[in-house]
Amino acid sequence: MSKKSIIVSVALDRPLFSTFDYLVKTTDDSGSLIGCRVAVPFGQSNDIGLIIACHTDTKIEKNKIKEAVLIDDKPITSADVIDTIIFGSKYYHYPIGQCFSVAMPGLLKQGVSARIDDIDYLVLNDEVTGVNSRSKKLLELFDLLVKTTDRAMPCRDLSLRGFPKRIQQLLIDKGCASIVSKAEQSIEFDKNNILKEQPPRPNPEQQFAINQITCEMLFHVFVLNGVTGSGKTEVYLQAIHNTLKQDKSVLVLVPEIALTPQTLERFYRRFNVGISVINSSLSPKERLVSHLKMLHGHSRILIGTRSALFTPIKNLGLIVIDEEHDNSFKQSDGFRYHARSIAIKRAQLNNCPIVLGSATVSLETALNCINQRFIKIDLMHRAGGASMPDFEIIDLKNEPLTEGIKTGISLTLEEQIGIETVKGNQVLLFLNRRGYSRHLECHSCGHIFTCSHCDNPMTVHKSANKLCCHVCDNYEFLPHNCPVCGSSALLETGFGTEQVEKYLKLRYPDLTIERIDRDSVKNKEELDLKLDRIKSGKAQILLGTQMLSKGHDFPNVTLVGILDIDSGLYSDDYRSREYTLQLIVQVAGRAGRATKAGHVIIQSNHVEDPLIQTIANPHISYFATAYDLLTQRDMMALPPFTQQAFLLANASDREKAHKFLQNLHDHIVCLPCANTIDIGPVVSDKMEKRHNRYHFHILVTAGRREQMSLFLDSVVAILKQIGNTSSVRFAIEVDPQTMY
């Protein structure tokens, strides 16, 4: 068959807002080319791009249009993903080719073949019938392999399920197993054999939610507004089952911090279908395999973090976003998209339902429920008959000045810790501040030790004998003298989890304390080991940051102590009260999740604050509190009642960053559409210097989304005119989640 020439639009990984036309010679029809990669000449180099459209005509003269070489004979992504990314590029005003670059596995961007190579399996040796070991993890791994077809599983899947390479190697060293490289075996999809285990019978609230979500299987945004412990995950699982029965696939998005082996195990245990995972811990090859398995329908469920949203999924029938309020769904650099907004668009393109689940929905989602754009489904009771915890507010001003209170442990809280641990229960103490002390200060001259790369006071990490910057990870060893005046009178001010742990070990020498934060947990394997010790009852006191607050179920925790709520109450970021409310409700939800009653102690120097009083009032729901916060936002003309965006610039030279943004400001205030936009001045960020670069911004506010979009289109056009120097990095952030 003779080849024909087709004009294609190609998205390239360049900071440019346009696609580029090339000529492709092929025997295929034009429709089959969309989603394929091509190698193209661009300037003095060759690039790999993605075909996103085909045309019969082009503005380029026919004798000047360059030829592209097809890399793929079949698309490596789907039409709905392409349309979703085009939407994202326009909404967030980010170069289209770089949006596609974010969406593609790294190996595909390098031109690697889009096929699934042989993978490593851990295979039990034929003659092995048991393993001699006292390691609980090793015995669990052996039992899992025994029950598996061919007594083998991919090493990658075992790692995701909480059996790291170290445990797998231990089984090999004992002569019980071997590594075999072979083609991956796909689970044959059978609509009549979807479940491995029968699900529990849902309670009436759960059943209503399942029916609502899956009765039509058409595009609707459902908000599963369920209190902590209400069984939201079971609703997801049964809605997924109903979706699979219709021969459709499912996308489940979770925050990175919540993507634990325990979370994944519920899916593996329930479903007899292919399940793929995408998160930051995957190797480039593993990421590619997950991408291709979903593209070809070899897997039917994809569980992943934010970036999994752009994976092609054959016959997508349902999207679930768990903990939809979580800030990790917002990308903080590059393509600054919010996964919730993009996921809703993708669900709309596929005409399928999307479920946003949380005990503490974002104010944006709450407003959409109030305005009836989203359908709210309530789960107001804890599953299994568990009761909600009761709250106690401790006024720190009235507490005696003990050694404990210097590290955030009031005498009242100490007494409650003793009472609960004597009963054999567990205690969870929450402090969202790691390190030993907040900062180091010279008593003689007042000098505060600050990072040389950032305008950030360095945190004391005593066990490591270091001062650490929590912005850029720069560190220096603890000094003995002040560099300004030479004094040795250095004061450590404030407290962090490391100092609290030290006090607890002195106060409760017979108890085991398990600290979970970024310093004590370096990887998922360490986290899994700590969680296993907690769940087995080997630890009596759990101490940690927000790593402890999400994705974990601790049935023996009956007391939760929130050591410092005040830092989140008073901030120049108008969102801080919303975030504080969400975090406290989530942490408090760890108490009393099983048959035992739960008690929550909130410590504060400002107990009269309305937010604290509201949190502790059992008669006021989270949604009612969110409504009050929305009323305040409305009065102040703040999002979600208005639209905001930041124009950001940074450079290693302070003057260059400021001058660039001031020049842009002088242009945009003259735009015809500027009279519908509130354009702020050029100001430095609260932390102006970060990572040895100086940061400035312009805050712009619009009454309507259409006004903001039109204005930002004009900003992009002006940037093309005035140009950008390589020394200045510029970005547009639409719908920011933090104030700079």
N, C-alpha and C positions, 0 to 999 in steps of 0.2 A: 504494500500500500504506500502510495507516495505521501511525502510529508507536506504539510501546509504551514504557512506562517501565521502566527497569532500574536497580537499585541497584548502584553500583560503589564499590569501595574504591580510594582515590586516595592515592598517595605524593607528598608535597609536600616541597620543598626547605626544610625547617624543622628546627631542632634538637629534634625530637620523635620519640618512639619508636613512635608509633601512626600508622595510616593513617586516612583520613577518608571517611565515606560521603557520596555525592552521588547525585542522580537524573539519569539520562541518557535522553533520548527519542531512539529510533532505530528504523529498520526492520530492522536487522540482528539476528542472534541474539547472545546474551550472550558466547559464546565468541570471536567476532571482535572484541570490544572490548578484550580484555586485550592490553596493550602499546600502546594508543593514548593520545595526549595529550589532555588536556581543559583548558579554561580554567574556573577555579572562583573563586567569591567566598570570601575567607578573612579574617575580621575586617574591617578597613576597607580592605582591598586586594584585588586580583585576582591569582591565582597560576596558573602552568602546572604541572600535575601529570601523573602517569602512572597509568593504570588497571592495577592488578595483580590484581584479583579482581572477580567479579560475585556478587551475592547475590539471594535472593528475599525476604530480611527484613533489618531493621536495628533497632538499639536506639533510634534517633532517632524521635521522633514524626513520623508521615507529613506532618503539616501544617507541620513545622519543617525537614524535610530540604530542602537547597538544591539547585538545579539546576546541572549542569555542561554546558558546551558542547563538543561534540566538535571537535577540531582536525583529526584524521586520519580518513580513511576506511579505512585499513589500518594494522595494527600497525607501529610503528617499531622494535620490538625483538622478540626471540623468547622463547618460554615458558621455555626452558632458562636464558637469561640472567636472567630474572625470578626463577626458583627459585634460581639461584646467588647473586644479590644478597640475597635473603631469608635464605639460609643465612649469608652474610657478615655481614649486619646482626646476626643473633643470635649468631654466634660471636665477633665482635669488639665487640659491644655498642655499636654506633654507630647513630644515628638512621636509620631505613630510608629516608626521603625523601632524606636527604643522601647515602646510599649510591647511590641511583639517579642523583642529580645528578652524582656522580663518573663514572658509567658512560655518561652521555649526551654527545654532542658539544654544544659550547657553543651552536651555532646552533639546535639542536632545543630547548634549554632556553629560548631566546628566542622560540619560536613560529614560527620560519622553516619554510616548507614543506619536507616530506620528499621532495624530488625532486632529481634530478641536473640542474643547469643546464648550459648550454654551457660548455666549458672551452677554455683557450688551447692551441693546438697550434703547434709549431715545424715549418714546412713548407718543404722545399727548393723553390726556384723551378724551374719546368719546364726552362728552358734550361741550367741549371747542371749541368756534368759533373765539375767539380773545384774545389778551393779552393787558392789560392796562400798558403801560410802555413808558418812554421817551428814553429808551436805544435803540439806533440804532442797536446794535449788537443783543440784545434780540429779536427785531422785525424781523431782518433778519433770525434768527434761527427759529422763529415761522413760517415764510413764507416758509422756506425750508422744514420743517416737514409737513406742510399742503399739499405741492405739491408732497410729496413722497408717494410711495405705502405703505398702512397700516399706514400712518402718523407716521412712525418710521424710525430711522436710528441708526446704531451702534455708541455708544459713542466714540469709537476710531476714526471712520471716521469723526465725527463732530469736534473732536479736531484737526485733520489734516487739516480740512477745515477752521480753524480759529475761532472755537467756543470752547474755553477751558472749563474745568470742572466747573469753577466758573460761567460761563454764563449758562451752562446746569443746574447747581444747582439752579440758580435764577429762571429758568422756572419751576422747580419742586416746589420751595418754594412758588411760586404764585399759586400753585394748578393746573397748566396747563398741567403738564406732569409727567410721572413716569418712573422709571428704571425697565425694564423687562429683565430677563436673558432667552435666548432661542437660539436654533440652528441658525447659521447664514444662511440667505437666499441668495443663489447665483443668480446672474443675468443670466437668460437663454440666451445663445449666439444665435443670429439670424443674419445671414449674410445680410438679407434684412432690418434689423432694427438696424443698428449700430450707427446711428447718432441721438442725441437728438435735435440738431439745425443744420441748413444748414450753411456750411462754407461760408465765403466771397469769392468772385471771385478773384483768384490770379492774380497778375500782370504778364506780360510776363516773367520777370526774375524768379519769383517764380514758374510759371507753368513749365518752362524749367527744373528747379531744381527737381520738383516733378516727372516729366517724367523720368529724368535721373536716379533718385534713384530707382524708382519702375518698370521700363520697363522690366527688366529681373528677378529681385528678386534673383540674384545670388551673390556670394561673390565678392564684390568690396569695396574698401575704398573710400568713397566720402568725400571731404572736402568742407563744405558749408562756403565759405569765404564771409561773409556778413557784411557790415558796420553796426554800431549800429543803431537800429531802422529800419532795412531793412526787417523785417518780417520773420526771420529765424524760429521762433516758429510756424508760420502758415505753413511753408514748412514741418516741423516735423509732425504737426497734420494731414495734408493731405496725407503725405507719410504713416503715421500710419493707416489712414483710408483705403488706398489701400492695405496695408498689412493685416488688419483685414478682408477685403472682401475675401481674399484668405484663410481664416480659420487659420491664423497664429497669433502668439503672438509677443509682442514687449517689449523690455527693453530700458528704458530711464534713463541715468545717468546724474546727475546734481551735481554741487558743493553743499556742505552742506549749505553754506551761501545763495544759490539761491533757496533752496527748501522751498519756502514760501507758505502759503495758497493761495496767489494770483496765483502762478504758478500752483498749483494743481487744482485750481478752473477751469482753462481753459480746463483741461482734463475732469473733472467731468461734466462740462457744455456741452462739445462737444459730448462725447461718452456714448452710452447706453450699455456699457460692464463692466464687473468686473475690477476694478482698485485697485491694491495693492501698498502700499508704504513701503519702508524700509529706515529708517534713525536712527540716534543715540538717538532720543527722544522716540523711541518705548520701551515698557516694554518687558521683555523676552517672555511673552505669546503672545503679539501682533506681535513680530518678528516671532514667530513660526507659527502663523496663516497666515501671509503673505507668508511665505516659502511654506506652504502646499497648499495654494490656487493657487499659481503659478505652483507647481508641478503637481497638479491634473487638471489644466486647468479651475478652477472655476473663476480665474481672467485672463484677456487677456493682460492687460498692467501693467507692473511693473515700477514704478518711484522710483528712489532711489539714494543714495549717493554711494561712492566707493564700499562698501562691498556688495551692492545689486548685483554686478557682478557675484557672486558665487551662486545665487539662481537658482534652477532648474526651467526651463520654458518649458512648454509643447508646442512643435511645434514652436520653436523660428524662427521668420521670418525677424526681423529687430532690429538692435541696434542703438541707438542714444546717442551720448555724447555731451551734450551742454556745452559751454565754455571749450572746450577740452584743452585749454592752462593752465587751473587753477591748481595751485600747490597742491590743496587739493586732487587731484586724485592720488597723490603719497603717499603711506603709509610711515610714518617716523620712525617706529620702528617695531620690530618683523619681520613679513613677509613683506619686504620692496618692494612691487610690485607697478607698475604703472598701474592704471586701463585702460589707453588707450592701452597699449601694450597687456594686458591680454584680453581686449575686442576684439581687432582685431583678436587674436588667436581664441577666442570663435566663432566669426562670421565666420572665415574660417572653423572651424570644423562643423558648421551648414550650410555652403554654403549659407549664407545670407548676404545682404548688411549691412554695418555699415556707419553711418554718423558722421563725426567729425565737429561740428559747432563752429564758433567763429568769432568775428570781429578782433581778434588779435591772430591768430594761433601761436602755438609754433614754434620755429625754426626747431625742428625735423620734424614737420608736413610740414612746408614750404619746406624743402629740399626734402622730399618725393614727394611733388607736382612737384617741379622743375625736379626731376629725373623720373617723370611720373609713380611712384609706386602707387601714390594716384591720384584720379580724382578730380581736383579742379573745383568747380562750384561757380561762382561769383554772389553776390547780391550787386551791386554797388550803388543802389539808395534806399533812405528811402521809406518805404511803406506809402501809403496815401498822397503822394505828399509833405511830410515834407522835408525841406532842411537841409543840413549838417550845423553845427554851424561854425561861423567864429572865428578865434583865435587872441588874442592880447598878446604879450609878454611884461611883465613889468620888467625892469631892476631895482632891488631893490637898487642898488648903487646910482641911480639917484633920488630916492624917498626921500622926506623930513622925518626927524627923528621925527615922530609923536608917540603918545601913541599907536596908532593902529599897527604901523609897528613892535613894540616890541613883538606883539603877531601874527605877520605874515599878518596883514591886511594893505596893502599899501593905501595911500591916493587915488590913482586912483581906486583901488578896492572898497574903501568905497563909493566913489562918484557913481560908477556903481550900488552898492547895493541899494543906495538911489533911483536912477532913476528907477530901475526895480520894487522895492517894491511899489513905488508910483503908478505905472501902475497896481498894483494888481497881479504882477507875483511873482514867487518864485525864491529863490537863493539857490544854493547848494555850500557849501564851503567844500573842501576836505583837510584833514590833516591826514596822516597815522601815527599818534602818539598820543596815549591817555595819560591821566594824566594831571597834572597842569604844571610841569616843568620837563625837561629831567633828571636833577639830582641836588643834593645838595652838595655844596662845601664850605669848610672853607676858608674865605678870608685871615685869618692870616697865616695858615700853608699849605694850598693847599690840605688838606685831602678831598677826595671824598667819600661820604657815599656809601659803597658797600655791597651787599648781603653777609651774613655770610655763605650761602650755595653755592653761585655761584660767579664767577669773573665778576659780572655785577653791574654797578652803579644802585642804586635804584631810582625809579621815584617818584617825589613828587605828592601825591594825596591830595590836600589841603582840599577838602570838607570832606574827611574821616579822615583828620588829621594824615595821614600815609605816610611812605616811603614804596613803594611796588616794589618787584622784578617781572618783567614781564617774567622771565624764569621759576621760581619755585613757584611763588605766595606767597613767604615769605613776611612778612611785619613787620614793627615796627612803633611805634608812632613817630611823628615828634619831633626831639630833639631840645633843646634850646641851647645846647653847643656842641662844638667839642670834641669827646672822646680822641683826640690826644693832643691838646694844651689847651683845656678848653675855648677857645674863643667863644663868642656869636655872632660873625660876620659871619653868615652863608648866603651864596648866593644861590639863586635858578637860575639855568642857563637853557636856552632853554624854549620852550613853547609846550604845548600839547592842546588837544581839550578842556579840562576843563578850561584852562586859556583863550583860544579864546572865549569860551562861555561867560565867565565873562565879557570880554571887550565888546562883542556884546550887551549884556544886558544893559550895561551902555551907549553905543553909540546909541542904537536904543531901548529906553525904551518902545515905543509903539508897537514894533513888537514882535511876538512870535518866539522864537528860539527852534528848536527841535534838540537835540544832540543824535546821534546814534553811540555808541561804546560799547565795552565790559563792561565798567563801568556803563553806563546809561541803558543798556539793559541786564538784567540777564537771560531772557528766551524768548522763541518764543512768548509767550503771550504778554509780554511787547513790543516786536518788532512789533507785529501786531497792538497794540494800537497806537504806534507812527506812523506807516505807515498810519493807518486810519486817524489820525489827519492831516498828511501831505496831503493826497489825498483829504480830505474834505476842504482843504484850511485854516485850523485853524492855521497852522504854515507858516510863511513867509520866514524864513531862516532855511535851513537844514544844519547841521554841523556834519561831521562824518568821520570815517575811512573807510576802504574798505568794511565794512558792507553795506555802502550806494551805492557802485559802481556796484553791480551785482544783477541781478534778479528783478530789480525794474523799473517801468515806471512812471515817474513823468511828466505828460503832461504840467503842469504849470511852470516847471522850465525853465527859459530863460537865466539864467546866472550861469555859473559854475566858481568858483574860486579855483585854485590849489595853495595852500599856500606855499608849500615847495617841489619843485621837485629836489633840489640839492642833498639831502641825498642819492638818488638812482643813481646819475650819477657817483659818484666817490667811488668805492668800490674795495676791493681786490677779490671779487667774479665776475668772468668774465660774469656771467649771469645777473648781476644787471641791465645792460643797457636794456637788453631784457625785464626784468620784469618791469622796470620803463616805458618803451615804452608802454607795454600792459596795465599797470594800468592807465596811463594818458589817453590813447585813450578810455578805458572803462569809466572812470569818465567823460571825456569830452562828451561822447556819451549820457549822461543824459540830455544835453541841447537841447532844440528845437525839441523835438520828436513829437510834434503835429503840429498844424497850425502856432504856433508862432515861430519866428526866434530865434536861439540860439547864445549865445556869450560865449566864453571861455577865461578866463584870466589866464595865466601861469606866476607865479612870480619866479624870479631866480636872483642869483648873478652872474650867468655864462651864460648870454643870447647868447653868441657867440658859445656855445657848438653846434656841428652839429646835435645832436639828438633833441635838443629843436627847432632848426630852421626847421628841417624836420617835426616834429610833427605839427608845426604851418603852414606849407606850404600846401594849399588846393590842389595843383597839384601833390603832392607826396602821393601815397597810402601807407597804412600800409605794404602791401606785398612788395613794392619796398624798403621800409626801412628795412624790415626783410632780404631782399636779400643783402643789404649792410652789415648788421650785420653778415650774413653768410659768406660773403667774408672775413671779418675780422677774423672770427673763423677759416676759412680754412687756411689763412695765418699763424695763430698761432698754427695750428694742434690741435684744440680744438673740443670737441663734437659739433655737431653731425658728424663731419668728422673723429673723433677717438672715441674709446670706453674707458670709465673710470669706475673705481670701487674703493671704499674705503674698507680697512680692518680696522675695528674699535675695540678698546678695552677701557674699563673703569673699574675702581675699586675705592673703598673708600680709599685704600692705593695707593698713587701716584707711589711709587717705583714698586709695584706689577704690575700695569697696564703697565708701561713703560717696565719693564723687560720681561713680557709676549710677548709683541708685538716685542721687539727687538730679542727675541729668535726665533719667527716666521719669522722675516725678515732674520735672518742669515740662516734659512733653505730654504726660497723660492728663494733667490738669487742664490742658487746652483742648482735649478731645470733645467733640460734639455731645457724646453720651456721658461726659463727666458730670453733667448737672443732675443726673439721676443716681450718682454714686457718692458716698462719703469717703473721700480720699484723705487718709491721715498723712502726717509729715514723715520724713525719713528719720528714724530713731534707731539707736543701738539696741540690740537684744538685752534682756535682763542680765544674761551672762554674755557680755560682748565678745570676749576672747574664748574660743573653744578650739582645741586641736591646733593651736598656733595660727588660727585664722580669726579675722575680725568680722563680726556678723551684724548686719543692719536689715531693717525691714520697713515696709509700708503696709499698713492695715487698711484694707478697703472693705466697705460695707454697702450692700444693696438691699432694697426692699423686696425684690423678686429675683428668682433664679435666672430668668431670661435677661434681666438687666445686667446681672453679673457676667453671664456668658458673653453677651455682646461686648461689654467693656473689656474682658480679658482677651477676646479675639483682637480687639484694637491694640491692646498692650503687646501682643505677639507681633502684630504688624509693625508697630513702632520699633520693637527690638530688631527686626530685620533691617530697618532703616538706619538706626544709630549704631548697629553692630555691637558686638560683645568682645571684650578682650579675653585672652586665654587665662589671664591671671585672676579674673573675677568669675566666680561661679554664681549663676542666677537660677532661681527656681520660683515657680508659682505653686502655692499650696492652697487648694480649694477645700472648703469645709475643715479648717484646722481643728484639731482636738486639744491642742495646747496653745498657750499664749507665749510668744517669744519676748 
